[in-house]
Amino acid sequence: MAMYTPNQFQTQLFDEIFSSTKGKRKITAELMEVLGCSRASLYRKRRGTTPLTTDELIRLADHFSLSIDALRKNTEENSLVVVCTTLPPIKGYDDIDFYLDNTRRNLNQAVNVSGAQLYFIAKEVPIYRYMDRPTLSAFRFYLWNHEHMRRNDRFDPSQTPQVLFEKGQELSELSRQLKVTEFWTLSSFDNLINQIHYVKNRGLASDRLVSAMKRELEEVLAELVQDIKKEQTAQGQPYHMMLCEYLTINDGALLEITDHHSVALFSYSSINYLKSSNPNVVDAFKRGLRYHRMQGEVLDGLNKDGLHKFEDAIRAKISAL
């Protein structure tokens, strides 16, 4: 049987979109707007002569609510032609539960293979680093839900289903069982700290809860510094930190499960994400990682000055809360 090529996949993707009941003329106009291209360019993309970029795939998956991976046929034969799987937007605690289950499956897949490696681009604090902290994890769930709540709903951890805390705890434990390389900047903690500042200043969180989050942030930082010094996770897996001046790759991760199987995960639109094992997508992510490894600074127990600078800068921001 002939192998399934990326071009065939692309034509099938557009066939699936055009099979909608909206009408071809309306869908053509919609596609031109989503992709920001001309009719001629769209024709070439539809024929597969012009390959879709990762960004275009994300936009198509998001706009048409497609799990693109589900379109594939002959899964085993065509495993290298996986383009992406997408998660639905967060509209309630059930969607968060679904997200945590998917993330857990991704990490489990790597934990169960000896030598698997996680590369994480920490534009923000990785969620697995604080999902075992009760107040911070509840705060994250609150923020994910916030746009679907009333504007002045206060942060109340007791409203969070217990099962989410349990699954978050498991995520954190799994992450410590993986060989990990993280790419950070001095501003990686900023967004989470600013979010706490926001709810504090708006009166949406009590002083007691803000103090609890501040204390937990200090614990997260302390564990991170310990990993850096020991060059290993709390479960004894190899750990490396690259401190970069800036990050060009979107918030996301690369799971290198075996030499022949890698999966890229890109965050987009809150916590929804694209999961792809397409070699072109994975190779592009690897090129970005290599670039940041070359221009970044290794933080470890020997680089005491660099580590103190990193720790002191973040601790000062936490203290200011």
ROMARNU-879020 format. One record per residue (C-alpha): x, y, z. Coordinates in steps of 0.2 Angstrom, whole numbers, padded with zeros to 4 digits, always signed. Example, Ala and Ser with C-alpha at 12.3 -4.5 7.8 and 13.67 -1.06 7.14 Angstrom:
<pts>
+0062-0022+0039+0068-0005+0036
</pts>
This chain:
<pts>
+0000+0000+0000+0007+0017-0004+0012+0028+0010+0002+0043+0015+0011+0059+0010+0010+0076+0018+0002+0083+0001-0011+0069+0002-0015+0074+0020-0016+0092+0015-0028+0089+0001-0039+0078+0013-0039+0092+0026-0046+0104+0014-0059+0091+0007-0065+0089+0025-0067+0108+0027-0076+0110+0010-0087+0095+0014-0096+0107+0026-0114+0113+0022-0109+0131+0021-0106+0131+0003-0090+0132-0007-0090+0151-0010-0093+0155+0008-0080+0143+0014-0067+0149+0001-0069+0167+0007-0068+0161+0025-0052+0151+0022-0044+0166+0013-0048+0177+0028-0042+0164+0041-0026+0161+0031-0023+0179+0026-0020+0173+0008-0026+0176-0010-0038+0165-0020-0023+0159-0030-0013+0155-0015-0027+0146-0007-0029+0135-0023-0011+0130-0022-0012+0126-0003-0028+0116-0007-0019+0106-0020-0005+0103-0009+0008+0111-0020+0011+0125-0006+0014+0117+0011+0004+0124+0026+0015+0132+0039+0013+0127+0058+0004+0143+0061-0008+0140+0047-0012+0123+0054-0015+0130+0071-0027+0143+0064-0037+0131+0053-0038+0118+0068-0044+0132+0080-0056+0141+0067-0065+0125+0061-0064+0116+0078-0054+0102+0069-0044+0088+0078-0033+0087+0062-0025+0071+0068-0042+0062+0068-0042+0064+0049-0028+0052+0046-0031+0034+0039-0019+0019+0042-0013+0026+0058+0002+0014+0060+0008+0015+0043+0007+0034+0042+0013+0038+0060+0026+0051+0053+0012+0061+0045+0003+0066+0061+0000+0084+0059-0009+0089+0075-0022+0086+0088-0030+0101+0096-0039+0103+0113-0056+0112+0115-0057+0129+0123-0059+0130+0142-0077+0134+0146-0078+0125+0163-0070+0113+0175-0074+0098+0164-0063+0105+0150-0049+0108+0163-0051+0090+0169-0050+0084+0150-0034+0095+0148-0026+0088+0163-0030+0070+0158-0022+0073+0140-0007+0081+0148-0005+0067+0160-0006+0054+0145+0008+0064+0136+0020+0063+0151+0015+0045+0155+0021+0041+0137+0038+0048+0140+0040+0042+0158+0037+0024+0152+0051+0025+0140+0069+0024+0147+0079+0039+0141+0065+0050+0136+0068+0069+0137+0057+0084+0139+0062+0101+0133+0051+0115+0140+0051+0133+0134+0047+0142+0150+0040+0159+0144+0029+0156+0159+0032+0145+0174+0028+0127+0168+0011+0122+0176+0019+0105+0182+0030+0115+0193+0016+0121+0204+0001+0109+0201+0005+0101+0218+0003+0118+0227-0015+0119+0232-0018+0138+0231-0008+0141+0215-0016+0127+0206-0033+0133+0211-0028+0150+0206-0023+0143+0189-0040+0134+0187-0049+0150+0192-0040+0160+0179-0044+0148+0165-0062+0149+0170-0062+0167+0173-0068+0173+0156-0083+0162+0158-0087+0169+0175-0095+0185+0181-0083+0199+0181-0082+0201+0200-0082+0183+0205-0069+0181+0219-0055+0168+0219-0061+0154+0231-0051+0138+0230-0065+0129+0239-0075+0130+0223-0062+0119+0214-0067+0101+0212-0055+0090+0222-0052+0079+0207-0042+0093+0199-0031+0095+0213-0027+0076+0213-0024+0076+0194-0013+0091+0196-0003+0083+0210+0000+0068+0198+0006+0079+0184+0019+0087+0196+0025+0070+0202+0026+0063+0184+0037+0078+0178+0050+0074+0192+0052+0057+0184+0057+0064+0167+0074+0069+0161+0071+0088+0158+0079+0103+0150+0071+0120+0153+0074+0136+0144+0070+0151+0155+0071+0170+0156+0072+0182+0170+0054+0187+0166+0047+0169+0166+0038+0171+0183+0032+0189+0178+0015+0184+0171+0010+0173+0186+0015+0186+0198+0006+0200+0188-0010+0189+0188-0009+0188+0207-0006+0207+0208-0021+0210+0197-0034+0200+0208-0026+0207+0223-0028+0225+0217-0046+0222+0211-0051+0215+0228-0054+0198+0220-0043+0188+0232-0041+0189+0251-0025+0194+0259-0024+0177+0266-0025+0169+0249-0012+0181+0242+0000+0177+0256-0003+0158+0253+0001+0160+0234+0016+0171+0239+0023+0157+0250+0019+0144+0237+0029+0154+0224+0044+0155+0235+0043+0135+0237+0042+0133+0218+0057+0144+0216+0066+0135+0230+0063+0118+0221+0069+0125+0205+0085+0132+0212+0088+0115+0220+0085+0106+0204+0098+0118+0196+0111+0116+0209+0110+0097+0209+0107+0095+0191+0093+0083+0194+0074+0083+0198+0068+0078+0215+0066+0060+0209+0084+0060+0203+0082+0062+0185+0094+0073+0175+0089+0091+0175+0097+0106+0165+0092+0124+0164+0097+0136+0150+0094+0155+0155+0091+0165+0140+0089+0184+0137+0074+0181+0126+0064+0166+0119+0058+0165+0101+0048+0149+0102+0030+0150+0108+0026+0143+0125+0027+0124+0123+0037+0108+0124+0046+0095+0114+0045+0077+0120+0059+0066+0113+0052+0049+0117+0064+0039+0106+0077+0043+0093+0063+0040+0080+0048+0048+0089+0046+0066+0095+0031+0076+0099+0030+0095+0099+0017+0104+0110+0013+0122+0106+0001+0132+0117-0011+0144+0109-0027+0153+0114-0026+0150+0133-0021+0132+0137-0028+0124+0121-0013+0117+0111-0007+0109+0095+0001+0092+0097+0012+0087+0082+0024+0073+0077+0025+0079+0059+0044+0079+0056+0044+0096+0048+0036+0104+0064+0047+0094+0076+0063+0099+0066+0058+0117+0067+0056+0116+0085+0073+0107+0087+0081+0121+0077+0074+0134+0089+0080+0124+0104+0098+0122+0097+0098+0141+0094+0093+0145+0112+0106+0132+0119+0119+0141+0109+0114+0159+0115+0109+0155+0132+0118+0153+0149+0120+0137+0158+0114+0138+0176+0121+0125+0187+0130+0123+0204+0146+0129+0197+0138+0145+0190+0135+0153+0207+0135+0171+0201+0122+0167+0187+0111+0157+0199+0111+0170+0212+0107+0184+0199+0092+0173+0193+0086+0168+0211+0088+0186+0218+0078+0194+0203+0063+0182+0205+0063+0182+0224+0062+0201+0224+0047+0201+0213+0038+0188+0224+0043+0198+0239+0035+0214+0231+0018+0205+0231
</pts>
